Amino acid sequence: MALGLDPIGQPGLIRFTPDLGIAWRYPYNSKFGVITDCYALNVTGEVAWACYYTDFPIVRVRAGTITGWANEVKGAHALVVADGSAVLIGGYGEDRHRVVAGTIEGEAFSPHRHARLVMPNGRPVPQDAAVMGRGSELHVVAGHSWLKLDLKALTTG
């Protein structure tokens, strides 16, 4: 390893070319702050969404342009988005499987529904389950089960 080179992932979000060259890096001078740790990432087509530590803004990167919304929901580890709506899943401690649905408009995420993510039988989501958003869908992989919920199910219950 050469001394003086920054780690490839230091910007927190990078877009690669098909031959693994770097096409774009999240800018350090973004008005939404630096990405210290990307907690939630949702990539669909040519658009990437992220929610990251420390202030947890929700940002969208489309064609290299960053748009963002302030957010008071801390610690979400999954993000589902579509048509001006967003759902943040997770948090710290007891909020590990919290579901917060709302709208992204103006300059902020506005929550309007709070719920809890559970398995179809009503039992808690296992601690080792993988929970991830892709576009307007939430995927939960728990053991040999792969569950999928769409944005409508998450926002209306």
Secondary structure, 3 states (H helix, E strand, C coil): CCCCCCCCCCCCCEEECCCCCEEEECCCCCCCCCCCEEEEEEEECCEEEEEEECCCCEEEEECCEEEEEECCCCCCCEEEEECCEEEEECCCHHHCCEEEEEEEECCEEEEEEEEECECCCCCECCCCCEEEEECCEEEEEECCEEEEEEHHHHHHC
